Amino acid sequence: MIAVIAASPAQAQKLNDKLMNRPYADLRRWHLGFSVGVHTQDMTFTHNGFMTEDGQTWFMEQPDFSPGFCVNGLVDFRLNEYFSLRVSPGLYFGNRNIRMRESNTGAEEHQNLRSVFIVAPIDLKFAAQRYRNARPYLTGGVMPAFDVSKKRSDFLKLKTTDFYLTVGLGCDFYLPFFKLNPEIKFCFGLTDVIQHDRPDLVDDPERLKITQSLKKATSQMVVLTFYFE
Protein backbone atom coordinates (compact mmCIF):
# COMPACT_ATOMS: atom_id res chain seq x y z
CA MET A 1 0.00 0.00 0.00
CA ILE A 2 2.80 2.43 0.91
CA ALA A 3 4.54 1.68 -2.39
CA VAL A 4 1.32 2.42 -4.31
CA ILE A 5 0.84 5.78 -2.51
CA ALA A 6 4.47 6.76 -3.10
CA ALA A 7 4.22 5.90 -6.77
CA SER A 8 1.00 7.86 -7.37
CA PRO A 9 2.56 11.40 -7.55
CA ALA A 10 5.23 10.16 -9.90
CA GLN A 11 2.61 8.50 -12.10
CA ALA A 12 0.53 11.70 -12.12
CA GLN A 13 3.59 13.74 -13.10
CA LYS A 14 4.30 11.38 -16.01
CA LEU A 15 0.69 11.69 -17.16
CA ASN A 16 0.87 15.50 -16.98
CA ASP A 17 4.13 15.52 -18.97
CA LYS A 18 2.49 13.44 -21.68
CA LEU A 19 -0.31 15.99 -21.99
CA MET A 20 2.12 18.89 -22.45
CA ASN A 21 3.50 19.62 -25.91
CA ARG A 22 7.00 21.12 -26.14
CA PRO A 23 7.47 21.37 -22.34
CA TYR A 24 10.93 22.99 -22.63
CA ALA A 25 10.18 25.46 -25.43
CA ASP A 26 10.20 28.47 -23.10
CA LEU A 27 13.55 27.64 -21.52
CA ARG A 28 15.65 28.50 -24.56
CA ARG A 29 17.63 31.73 -24.33
CA TRP A 30 16.29 32.91 -27.68
CA HIS A 31 14.32 31.55 -30.60
CA LEU A 32 13.06 32.55 -34.04
CA GLY A 33 9.66 32.67 -35.70
CA PHE A 34 7.49 34.49 -38.20
CA SER A 35 3.94 35.83 -38.47
CA VAL A 36 1.26 36.63 -41.02
CA GLY A 37 -1.80 38.76 -40.36
CA VAL A 38 -4.24 41.46 -41.30
CA HIS A 39 -4.62 45.03 -40.08
CA THR A 40 -6.66 48.20 -40.51
CA GLN A 41 -5.28 51.72 -40.62
CA ASP A 42 -7.12 54.73 -39.22
CA MET A 43 -6.36 58.45 -39.19
CA THR A 44 -7.48 61.19 -36.80
CA PHE A 45 -7.55 64.73 -38.22
CA THR A 46 -7.16 67.99 -36.30
CA HIS A 47 -8.43 71.00 -38.29
CA ASN A 48 -7.30 74.60 -37.91
CA GLY A 49 -10.38 76.49 -39.23
CA PHE A 50 -8.64 77.69 -42.43
CA MET A 51 -10.97 79.53 -44.83
CA THR A 52 -10.25 80.18 -48.49
CA GLU A 53 -10.72 83.57 -50.13
CA ASP A 54 -14.16 82.53 -51.41
CA GLY A 55 -15.30 81.35 -47.94
CA GLN A 56 -14.72 77.60 -48.19
CA THR A 57 -13.88 75.55 -45.08
CA TRP A 58 -12.84 71.93 -45.60
CA PHE A 59 -12.95 69.00 -43.19
CA MET A 60 -11.39 65.55 -43.56
CA GLU A 61 -12.46 62.15 -42.23
CA GLN A 62 -11.92 58.47 -42.80
CA PRO A 63 -15.45 57.02 -43.11
CA ASP A 64 -14.55 53.33 -43.36
CA PHE A 65 -11.74 50.82 -42.95
CA SER A 66 -9.96 48.68 -45.52
CA PRO A 67 -8.15 45.48 -44.53
CA GLY A 68 -4.42 45.28 -45.17
CA PHE A 69 -1.88 42.47 -45.09
CA CYS A 70 1.26 42.14 -42.96
CA VAL A 71 4.14 39.69 -42.64
CA ASN A 72 6.88 39.75 -39.99
CA GLY A 73 9.92 37.88 -38.79
CA LEU A 74 10.49 37.33 -35.07
CA VAL A 75 13.42 37.13 -32.67
CA ASP A 76 12.40 36.40 -29.06
CA PHE A 77 14.94 36.88 -26.22
CA ARG A 78 14.05 35.23 -22.89
CA LEU A 79 14.67 37.54 -19.90
CA ASN A 80 13.24 35.37 -17.14
CA GLU A 81 10.36 32.97 -16.47
CA TYR A 82 7.67 35.54 -17.29
CA PHE A 83 9.27 38.26 -19.45
CA SER A 84 10.83 38.26 -22.91
CA LEU A 85 11.93 40.90 -25.40
CA ARG A 86 10.59 40.53 -28.93
CA VAL A 87 11.81 42.16 -32.15
CA SER A 88 9.61 41.55 -35.21
CA PRO A 89 10.62 43.48 -38.36
CA GLY A 90 8.27 43.22 -41.29
CA LEU A 91 6.11 44.74 -44.02
CA TYR A 92 2.60 46.23 -43.75
CA PHE A 93 0.57 46.75 -46.94
CA GLY A 94 -2.56 48.88 -46.55
CA ASN A 95 -4.59 51.90 -47.56
CA ARG A 96 -6.89 54.58 -46.13
CA ASN A 97 -9.84 56.08 -47.99
CA ILE A 98 -10.11 59.76 -47.04
CA ARG A 99 -13.21 61.89 -47.63
CA MET A 100 -12.87 65.69 -47.82
CA ARG A 101 -16.05 67.75 -47.38
CA GLU A 102 -16.72 71.48 -47.69
CA SER A 103 -18.89 72.63 -44.77
CA ASN A 104 -21.10 75.14 -46.64
CA THR A 105 -21.83 73.57 -50.02
CA GLY A 106 -21.34 69.90 -49.13
CA ALA A 107 -18.90 69.45 -52.00
CA GLU A 108 -16.73 66.34 -51.63
CA GLU A 109 -13.35 65.07 -52.75
CA HIS A 110 -11.85 61.63 -52.15
CA GLN A 111 -8.35 60.22 -51.95
CA ASN A 112 -7.00 56.72 -51.42
CA LEU A 113 -3.78 56.84 -49.36
CA ARG A 114 -1.82 53.68 -50.10
CA SER A 115 1.07 52.70 -47.85
CA VAL A 116 3.83 50.11 -47.78
CA PHE A 117 5.41 50.27 -44.32
CA ILE A 118 8.69 48.74 -43.25
CA VAL A 119 8.17 48.31 -39.51
CA ALA A 120 10.48 47.36 -36.64
CA PRO A 121 8.32 46.61 -33.55
CA ILE A 122 10.11 46.12 -30.23
CA ASP A 123 7.86 44.63 -27.53
CA LEU A 124 8.19 43.54 -23.93
CA LYS A 125 6.11 40.39 -23.44
CA PHE A 126 4.67 39.35 -20.08
CA ALA A 127 3.34 35.79 -20.07
CA ALA A 128 1.19 34.20 -17.36
CA GLN A 129 1.86 30.78 -15.87
CA ARG A 130 1.47 28.04 -18.46
CA TYR A 131 -1.56 25.79 -18.06
CA ARG A 132 -1.36 22.58 -20.06
CA ASN A 133 -0.85 23.74 -23.69
CA ALA A 134 -1.92 27.38 -23.37
CA ARG A 135 -0.28 30.49 -21.95
CA PRO A 136 -1.91 33.95 -22.25
CA TYR A 137 0.26 37.05 -22.45
CA LEU A 138 0.34 40.85 -22.74
CA THR A 139 2.73 43.03 -24.73
CA GLY A 140 3.74 46.68 -24.73
CA GLY A 141 6.28 48.46 -26.88
CA VAL A 142 7.15 50.84 -29.68
CA MET A 143 7.04 50.55 -33.46
CA PRO A 144 8.96 52.79 -35.88
CA ALA A 145 7.44 52.72 -39.38
CA PHE A 146 8.89 53.83 -42.72
CA ASP A 147 6.59 54.29 -45.72
CA VAL A 148 8.41 53.23 -48.90
CA SER A 149 5.46 53.63 -51.27
CA LYS A 150 5.77 56.17 -54.06
CA LYS A 151 4.32 59.55 -53.02
CA ARG A 152 2.02 61.21 -55.54
CA SER A 153 1.19 64.90 -55.88
CA ASP A 154 -2.39 64.74 -54.59
CA PHE A 155 -4.63 66.52 -52.07
CA LEU A 156 -2.80 65.00 -49.09
CA LYS A 157 0.77 63.82 -48.91
CA LEU A 158 2.10 61.78 -45.98
CA LYS A 159 5.52 61.89 -44.39
CA THR A 160 7.81 58.93 -44.83
CA THR A 161 8.29 58.15 -41.12
CA ASP A 162 5.92 57.52 -38.21
CA PHE A 163 6.31 56.23 -34.65
CA TYR A 164 3.75 54.19 -32.67
CA LEU A 165 3.17 53.09 -29.10
CA THR A 166 1.72 49.57 -29.02
CA VAL A 167 -0.22 47.37 -26.60
CA GLY A 168 -1.39 43.85 -27.33
CA LEU A 169 -2.67 40.59 -25.96
CA GLY A 170 -2.52 37.03 -27.17
CA CYS A 171 -2.07 33.42 -26.19
CA ASP A 172 0.64 30.84 -26.81
CA PHE A 173 -0.80 27.51 -27.92
CA TYR A 174 1.75 24.69 -27.70
CA LEU A 175 1.29 22.28 -30.60
CA PRO A 176 3.38 19.12 -31.09
CA PHE A 177 5.90 20.74 -33.47
CA PHE A 178 5.59 24.53 -32.93
CA LYS A 179 3.83 27.27 -30.97
CA LEU A 180 0.88 29.10 -32.54
CA ASN A 181 0.24 32.56 -31.10
CA PRO A 182 -2.83 34.52 -32.21
CA GLU A 183 -2.35 38.15 -31.12
CA ILE A 184 -4.24 41.42 -31.41
CA LYS A 185 -2.28 44.66 -31.14
CA PHE A 186 -3.37 48.30 -30.92
CA CYS A 187 -0.96 50.90 -32.35
CA PHE A 188 -1.19 54.62 -31.55
CA GLY A 189 0.76 57.07 -33.72
CA LEU A 190 2.60 59.86 -31.89
CA THR A 191 3.64 62.15 -34.76
CA ASP A 192 1.92 64.40 -37.28
CA VAL A 193 2.03 62.44 -40.55
CA ILE A 194 0.84 65.23 -42.87
CA GLN A 195 3.46 66.84 -45.08
CA HIS A 196 2.54 70.53 -44.78
CA ASP A 197 5.28 71.92 -47.00
CA ARG A 198 3.85 71.40 -50.51
CA PRO A 199 5.89 73.24 -53.16
CA ASP A 200 4.41 70.83 -55.70
CA LEU A 201 0.99 72.48 -55.19
CA VAL A 202 1.99 76.16 -55.28
CA ASP A 203 0.31 76.50 -58.68
CA ASP A 204 -2.70 74.37 -57.68
CA PRO A 205 -4.61 76.20 -54.89
CA GLU A 206 -7.64 73.92 -55.33
CA ARG A 207 -5.59 71.04 -53.98
CA LEU A 208 -3.39 73.03 -51.60
CA LYS A 209 -6.42 74.25 -49.61
CA ILE A 210 -6.91 70.72 -48.22
CA THR A 211 -3.46 70.64 -46.61
CA GLN A 212 -3.89 74.25 -45.43
CA SER A 213 -7.05 73.20 -43.55
CA LEU A 214 -5.17 70.71 -41.35
CA LYS A 215 -3.27 71.37 -38.15
CA LYS A 216 -2.15 67.75 -37.88
CA ALA A 217 -3.17 64.13 -38.44
CA THR A 218 -2.16 61.04 -36.46
CA SER A 219 -2.36 57.36 -37.39
CA GLN A 220 -3.73 54.34 -35.58
CA MET A 221 -3.71 50.64 -36.43
CA VAL A 222 -5.38 47.47 -35.22
CA VAL A 223 -3.33 44.39 -36.12
CA LEU A 224 -4.35 40.73 -35.90
CA THR A 225 -1.38 38.41 -36.36
CA PHE A 226 -0.68 34.69 -36.10
CA TYR A 227 2.85 33.88 -34.92
CA PHE A 228 4.54 30.56 -35.63
CA GLU A 229 7.44 29.87 -33.25
URGIGI-V418823 format. One record per residue. N is the residue number from 0. RES is the residue in one letter. PHI is phi in whole degrees, -180 to 180 (NA if undefined). NEAR is the number of other C-alpha atoms within 10 Angstrom. Layout:
BEGIN
n->{N & N}
res->{RES & RES}
phi->{PHI & PHI}
near->{NEAR & NEAR}
END
This chain:
BEGIN
n->{0 & 1 & 2 & 3 & 4 & 5 & 6 & 7 & 8 & 9 & 10 & 11 & 12 & 13 & 14 & 15 & 16 & 17 & 18 & 19 & 20 & 21 & 22 & 23 & 24 & 25 & 26 & 27 & 28 & 29 & 30 & 31 & 32 & 33 & 34 & 35 & 36 & 37 & 38 & 39 & 40 & 41 & 42 & 43 & 44 & 45 & 46 & 47 & 48 & 49 & 50 & 51 & 52 & 53 & 54 & 55 & 56 & 57 & 58 & 59 & 60 & 61 & 62 & 63 & 64 & 65 & 66 & 67 & 68 & 69 & 70 & 71 & 72 & 73 & 74 & 75 & 76 & 77 & 78 & 79 & 80 & 81 & 82 & 83 & 84 & 85 & 86 & 87 & 88 & 89 & 90 & 91 & 92 & 93 & 94 & 95 & 96 & 97 & 98 & 99 & 100 & 101 & 102 & 103 & 104 & 105 & 106 & 107 & 108 & 109 & 110 & 111 & 112 & 113 & 114 & 115 & 116 & 117 & 118 & 119 & 120 & 121 & 122 & 123 & 124 & 125 & 126 & 127 & 128 & 129 & 130 & 131 & 132 & 133 & 134 & 135 & 136 & 137 & 138 & 139 & 140 & 141 & 142 & 143 & 144 & 145 & 146 & 147 & 148 & 149 & 150 & 151 & 152 & 153 & 154 & 155 & 156 & 157 & 158 & 159 & 160 & 161 & 162 & 163 & 164 & 165 & 166 & 167 & 168 & 169 & 170 & 171 & 172 & 173 & 174 & 175 & 176 & 177 & 178 & 179 & 180 & 181 & 182 & 183 & 184 & 185 & 186 & 187 & 188 & 189 & 190 & 191 & 192 & 193 & 194 & 195 & 196 & 197 & 198 & 199 & 200 & 201 & 202 & 203 & 204 & 205 & 206 & 207 & 208 & 209 & 210 & 211 & 212 & 213 & 214 & 215 & 216 & 217 & 218 & 219 & 220 & 221 & 222 & 223 & 224 & 225 & 226 & 227 & 228}
res->{M & I & A & V & I & A & A & S & P & A & Q & A & Q & K & L & N & D & K & L & M & N & R & P & Y & A & D & L & R & R & W & H & L & G & F & S & V & G & V & H & T & Q & D & M & T & F & T & H & N & G & F & M & T & E & D & G & Q & T & W & F & M & E & Q & P & D & F & S & P & G & F & C & V & N & G & L & V & D & F & R & L & N & E & Y & F & S & L & R & V & S & P & G & L & Y & F & G & N & R & N & I & R & M & R & E & S & N & T & G & A & E & E & H & Q & N & L & R & S & V & F & I & V & A & P & I & D & L & K & F & A & A & Q & R & Y & R & N & A & R & P & Y & L & T & G & G & V & M & P & A & F & D & V & S & K & K & R & S & D & F & L & K & L & K & T & T & D & F & Y & L & T & V & G & L & G & C & D & F & Y & L & P & F & F & K & L & N & P & E & I & K & F & C & F & G & L & T & D & V & I & Q & H & D & R & P & D & L & V & D & D & P & E & R & L & K & I & T & Q & S & L & K & K & A & T & S & Q & M & V & V & L & T & F & Y & F & E}
phi->{NA & -62 & -65 & -66 & -64 & -66 & -80 & -61 & -60 & -66 & -66 & -66 & -64 & -63 & -65 & -66 & -63 & -67 & -78 & -95 & -85 & 47 & -66 & -110 & -62 & -86 & -93 & -70 & -64 & -155 & -153 & -112 & -169 & -153 & -146 & -130 & -173 & -129 & -153 & -126 & -112 & -126 & -143 & -108 & -103 & -117 & -94 & -113 & 79 & -59 & -126 & -74 & -62 & -96 & 86 & -86 & -129 & -109 & -130 & -114 & -156 & -112 & -77 & -148 & -123 & -118 & -71 & -121 & -120 & -142 & -141 & -138 & -91 & -149 & -126 & -113 & -107 & -75 & -97 & -160 & -62 & -114 & -116 & -147 & -108 & -121 & -120 & -138 & -66 & -174 & -125 & -119 & -110 & -164 & -155 & -132 & -93 & -106 & -109 & -115 & -127 & -88 & -69 & -90 & -95 & 79 & -63 & -129 & -131 & -135 & -148 & -101 & -93 & -90 & -138 & -127 & -96 & -93 & -117 & -138 & -66 & -125 & -126 & -97 & -107 & -115 & -107 & -76 & -64 & -69 & -125 & 54 & -113 & -141 & -153 & -70 & -153 & -124 & -133 & -150 & -178 & -130 & -145 & -70 & -138 & -126 & -86 & -105 & -73 & -73 & -85 & -102 & -83 & -130 & -54 & -115 & -131 & -97 & -69 & -77 & -113 & -148 & -144 & -120 & -94 & -130 & -136 & -153 & -147 & -165 & -150 & -83 & -112 & -90 & -97 & -57 & -118 & -164 & -98 & -112 & -124 & -72 & -144 & -115 & -131 & -112 & -118 & -120 & -71 & -106 & -115 & -75 & -96 & -82 & -88 & -82 & -82 & -123 & -62 & -70 & -114 & -58 & -95 & -135 & -62 & -66 & -93 & -63 & -62 & -68 & -64 & -66 & -84 & -108 & -83 & -167 & -147 & -121 & -104 & -137 & -140 & -121 & -124 & -112 & -125 & -124 & -89 & -121 & -123}
near->{6 & 6 & 7 & 9 & 9 & 10 & 11 & 11 & 11 & 11 & 12 & 11 & 11 & 11 & 11 & 11 & 13 & 11 & 12 & 16 & 18 & 16 & 15 & 8 & 14 & 15 & 11 & 10 & 12 & 15 & 15 & 14 & 16 & 17 & 21 & 17 & 18 & 18 & 21 & 19 & 22 & 22 & 18 & 15 & 17 & 15 & 17 & 14 & 13 & 18 & 13 & 14 & 7 & 6 & 10 & 16 & 20 & 25 & 19 & 23 & 16 & 17 & 10 & 12 & 14 & 12 & 14 & 18 & 17 & 21 & 18 & 22 & 17 & 19 & 17 & 20 & 18 & 18 & 13 & 11 & 12 & 14 & 17 & 19 & 17 & 21 & 19 & 20 & 19 & 19 & 19 & 22 & 20 & 19 & 18 & 21 & 18 & 20 & 16 & 18 & 19 & 16 & 13 & 10 & 9 & 9 & 11 & 13 & 14 & 14 & 14 & 12 & 17 & 16 & 21 & 19 & 21 & 20 & 21 & 18 & 22 & 20 & 22 & 19 & 24 & 18 & 19 & 15 & 12 & 16 & 9 & 14 & 16 & 19 & 16 & 17 & 20 & 19 & 22 & 18 & 18 & 18 & 21 & 17 & 22 & 19 & 20 & 12 & 14 & 9 & 15 & 11 & 11 & 16 & 18 & 21 & 17 & 18 & 14 & 17 & 16 & 20 & 21 & 21 & 18 & 21 & 18 & 19 & 18 & 21 & 18 & 20 & 19 & 21 & 13 & 11 & 9 & 15 & 20 & 18 & 22 & 18 & 21 & 20 & 18 & 17 & 22 & 19 & 23 & 14 & 15 & 20 & 19 & 18 & 14 & 17 & 12 & 15 & 10 & 11 & 16 & 11 & 9 & 11 & 11 & 11 & 16 & 20 & 19 & 21 & 23 & 19 & 20 & 20 & 15 & 17 & 19 & 19 & 19 & 18 & 17 & 18 & 21 & 21 & 22 & 18 & 22 & 18 & 19}
END
